């Protein structure tokens, strides 16, 4: 702090808030003002103020031991006159322990982690949250600190903390077997003194199975998928959600992994999972017949042990029909629509909504498909669908007489 270039460095921050009146003011501790202690002085309006204390930008460089949260040091500082000798007393405790996965230390590729360029790689993240006071802090596991296991130590403010464990940026490269969610390892870590030997025990299970569409494996264009440039193409996506704990993870079907069917395997935390199935970026190119919604294939997948042969059965029905306007086919300018540059122009849009399951899909009428009328066909999942019709981007240019609203045909198209 005595170096001339560091005198103005921020080493701590006070924030004063009067929520009733919407007032906020702050005070910055700097190297130049803290040689004799962290004394402070501010001018405040009358009111009742909350005071919070946080680390400054250079607290680490200046070896300042403020705790790494926005610490609530006072909640009822009454200001109705000059006040002096206000002590803002921050209290903190050291909390430490270790992480296990299924009862053992997490796996770790020692060869990868010992390479000089990888020593600082993040291979896991702990996040500590004290929601009643709005505190959040973290701890990063790195290659350089995990050779003897995933031990950790943090400084926490008093309170009751939730602890979550997540994979780091280089967990895959370092072959670390933390599960791919923001895992809730503790919900009630009470901190009112130093605590050691806290075991953060992550449990996970392998769940696997296959996908069917209308009782058969999904279709797949083997010629497309066997092309060397297409092997990594995504042709389907599974999303697993455990909403009570805020977990989400996914599995991607690729050309290279679907030659023998749409089999899948994921590692999941304990809980009750919803599973949804969606088309991948290259499903159309690969002629994969998954329906065009975020299909709810399971709502109560209970995971408390390894599970295999889980069948994710998608069903869809081809629904087709035609559009009329006042009892006749919609008008359409054949000269405009037959021009080669206009064949793909959108002249109308059908929208299908299944509100209960959150499904949305559509059908686009184009110049090239409407010469014989506005006929349509879509694949729909089971449910009760709302159907709406809107003008397309080029309806005016093509003289299409659809009304200029998102027209409601029905709210009860039942697809079994």
N, C-alpha and C positions, 0 to 999 in steps of 0.2 A: 504493500500500500504506500510505501514511502517513495517508490520509483516515480519519477516526474511524469511519466506517461500514463500512470495509473490513478492519479489523484482523483479524477472525476468518475472513476469506475463505480457502478452501482453494486453494493454488496447486500442490500436488503430493501424491502419495500413495505411501507404501511399504507393500508387503504381504510379510510373512514367512510362509513355509509349510514345515512339516515333514510331508511326505506320509506318512512311515512311521507317525507317531503321530497323524496327523489334526489337527495344530495349525495355527492361523492367527492371526496378530496383525498389527496395522497401525500406521502412524504417519502423521500428517497434517502437512504443511508449511503454515503459515499466513502471511499477511502480517506478523503481529505477531512471528513467530519466525524470519524469514528476512532481516532487515536486514543481518546480518553473515555471511550465507551459509546454505546449506542443510545445516545440522548437525542431527543426529538422535541420539536415545537411546531405546532400548527395553529392556524386561526380557523375556528369552526363557528358556524351559525348555531343559534340555540336549537336544541333538540336532543333526541336520545340516539346515540351512535353505536353501531357495531364497528369493531376494529379487528382487522385481519393483518397478519404478518407473513410475508413470503420472502423467499430467497431472491437476491438480485442476480443480474446477468453474470456478474463476476464473483459470486459467492464461493464457487468451487475454487477458482484461481486464488482467491484471497483466504482460503481455508476458514470460511465462516460456517459455524455449525448450526445454523438455523435449519429446522426440519423442512423436508421437501414438499410441504403442502401449503395451501393458503390458510394459515393457522388462525383460528378464531380465538383471539386473546381476550376480547371483551365483547359482551353482548348488550350492555346497558349503560354506556358512558353518558350520563346526564350532563348536558352543558347548558347552564343558565347564568354563568359567570365565568371569570377566569379560573382555571384549574391548573394546579402544578403537582409535581411529584407523582404522576400517574405511572404506576409500574405495570408494564405489559409483560406478563410472566409466561413464557413459553415452556412447556414441559414435554419431554420426549423420552422414549424408551427404545432400547435395542431389542429387536425380535429376530430370531434366527432359527434355522432348521434345514430340512432337506426335502427333496422331491423323490417320490417313487412312482413307477408305472407298473400296475399289476403286481405290486409287492416287491419290485426290484428297482435298482437304479435305472434311469433311462439309458437306452442304448446310445452309443456315440462312436463315430469312426475316428479312431485315434490317429490314423495316417493322415486323413484330411485335416483334422484339428491341429496336428503338430506342424503343418506347413507354415512357414513364416508369414505368408500372405493371408492366412486364415485365422490367425490368433484372436483377432478382435471380432470375428464373425458372431452375430447373434444366433443362438441355437435354441432359445426359449425366453419367454417373457412372463413375469409375474406382475399382476396389477392388484393393488390394495385399494379398496374403496370404503370410506366411512360416509355413508349417504346422509346421515342426520346432520353432519356439519359440512358436507360438500367437499370432503378431502379425497384426493386420488394421488397415489404415488406408485412407483414401479421398481422392478429389479430385473436386470438383463443377465441371462446366462450366456457366457461367451466361451468360445473354444478354449481360451487361455485359462478359464476359471473352473472348468468342469472335468479336468483329468481325473480327479479323485471322487467324482460324483457331483450331483446337482445340489450343492449346499448353497445357502443364501443367508444374507443378513441385511436387515433394513432398519432404519430409524423411523418410528411411528409416533404420532401424537396419541394421547389417550382417546379411547373410544371403542366401538364394536365394529370390527372390520370384516368385509367380504374379501375373499382372495380368489382370483382367477388365474389360470395358467394357460398360456397359448404357445403355439409354435413360433420360433424365431424365423427371420428372413432366410437363414441358411440351415434350418433343421433338415430339409430334404437332402441337401448336399452332404451334411454331416451324419446322415442316417440316424437321426434322433427320432424315437418312436412316440413322441407326444402326440395325443389325438388332435385332429384338425379342427378343434372348436375352442372357444374361449371358455375353458373348463372351470366350473365352479367347484374349487377344492375345499373351501371353507366359507361358511355363512355367518359365523358368530365368533370371530377371533377377538376376545376381550383383552384390551391392552390397558393396564393400569400399573404396570411395572415391567421390568425387563423379563423377556420370555425366551427360552432356548428350547432346542430339540422339538420344534414344531414340525411334524411330518405332514407334508402336503401330498396326499395319496390319490393319484389319478388312477381310475379304473376304466378299462376299455374292452370292447368285445368285437370280434369279427363277425360281420353279418353279410351273407351272400345269397345270390339267387339268380333269377332270370326274368326277362320281360317277354310278354306275349301281346299280340294285337289280335283281338277277336279269336283267341285260342291258338294262334300260330305264331312262330317267330316273326318279328318285323321283316318286311321286305328289305332288300339291299342289293344294289347293282355291283356285282362282283368285279366286273370289268373296270368300272370307275374306281372302286376301292383298292384294286390291286395295282393301280398306277403308282409309281414310286413317289410322285409329287403329292399324292392324296392320302398317304398312309396315316398321317396325323390328323386328318380332317375330323371335326366333331360332327357326329351324325345323330346324337341324342344326349340329353342331360337329365340326370336324376338329382333332385334336391331334397335333402333330409332336414327337417326342422323339428326341434324340441322347444316349443314356445315357452314352457314354464321356466326354463333355465336360459333362454335366449341363445340356444345353439343352432347353428346352420352349417352343414357341410354338403359336399356334392361329389358326384361321380360322372365322368364324361365317357360316353361311348365313342370310339374312334374307328375309322376304317380298319386299322391294323388289329383291333381287338374284337371284331364282330364277325369274322369269317365263319365261326362255328355257332353263331347265335349271340343274342344280346345278354350275355352273362355279366354279372357285376359282383364286386366285393368291396366293402367299406369297413372302416374301423369306427365304431360309434361309442359314445359315452352312455352310461345307464340313463334310462328315461323312456318316455313314450313319444314316439316319433311320427310325424306326418311325412309321407313320401309323395313327391310330385314328379311327373315325367314330362319333358318338353322336347320339341324338335331341336336338333343342333344346327349350327350355321350352314352345314353342307347336307342336310337331310334331303333337300329337294334335288340337288345334284346327284346324290347317291341313291335316289328313288326309295327313300325310307318312308314307310307309310304310317309313322306316328301322327296322331291327330294334332292339329295346329293350336292346341291350348296347353296351359300349364296343368296337365291332367293329374287329378288327385287319385293316386292308385291305392294309397293306404292312409288311414287316419289314426290308427292306434297300434303301431308297431312297438310292442313292449320289448325293450332290450335290457335284460339282466343276466345274460349269458351269451355265449357264441350261438349263432343261428345260421343254418344253411337251408338251401332249397326254398327260399322265400320267393313266391311267385308274385310278380307285379303285373297284373292282368289289365291291360287297357282294352276298352271296348269302344267302338265307334260305329256310326250308322251313316250311310250316304243319304242325304236329304236334298231333294231337288224340286224345282218349280219354275214359275215364270212370273213376270211383273206385268201389270196393266196399270194404265192411268185413265180413270174415268171409263173403264170397261174396254179399252183398246190398248194395243201395244204402245209403249212410249214412242214419241216422234224421234227421228234421227236423220241427220243430213247425210245421205249416202255419198254425195260428192266429197264432202269434207272427210268422211270416215274412210273412203277408199284411197285417199292420197297416201302414198307409201310412208311419209313421215308422220302420219297420224294414227297408224294402225294400233299402236300401244296406248293411245290416249285413254285416260279414265273418263267415262261418261256417266258413271253411277257407282254407288258403294252400298252394299248390304252389310249390316253389322249385327252380329249375334252375341247375346249376353246371357250367361247363366250365373245369376247373381249369388246364389247360395254357395257355389264353389269357386267363384271368382274367375270364371272362364270368359274370354273374349276372343272371337275370331271374325273373319269377314270374307266377303267375295267382291271382286272388282269387275264391273262391266267395262269392257273396252271396245273401241271401234271394231277391232278384229273379231270380236265374239258376239256382236249384236246385230249382224246383218239379217238374221232370221228371227229376231225378237230378243227380248231381255230374259233369256233362260239362264238358270243358275243351278249349280250343284256344289254342296259342301259336305265335308265329313264333320259330324258333331258327336261329342261325347254324350252319354246319358244325362238327362236333366230336363229342366223346364226352362225354355229359352225365350228371351225377349228378342224381337226382330225389328230392326229399323232400316230405313232406306234414305239415302242422302244423294244429292247431286255430286257428280265427279268434277275434277278440276277443269275438264274440257266440255262439260255439259252445255254451256252457253255457246261455245264455238261450234259444237255439233248439233245445235238446235234441239236438244233433248228437253222434253217438257216435264221432267220431274219437278215437284214442288220444292221450293227453296228452304225446307226445314229438314230436321232429322226425323223423318216420318215414322210414327209408331204403327206397325202392322198388328203385332200381337205381343202379349206378355206371357203367353202360355202355350208355346210350341213344345209339346212333350215328346222327348226322344227316349225310348225305352233302353 
